[in-house]
């Protein structure tokens, strides 16, 4: 007989893994958007 408490570690690690991947994606996306805005600003100066 197994308790429900001991059956939960796998989904918890999966959720934390997806949170990490999603956070990394947000950081990379923000970096690329920042670079694109900087490139557009340099093009408009002259």
ABEGO torsion letter per residue (X at the ends): XBBAAAAAAAAAAAAAAAAAAAAAAAAAAAAAAAAAAAAAAAAAAX
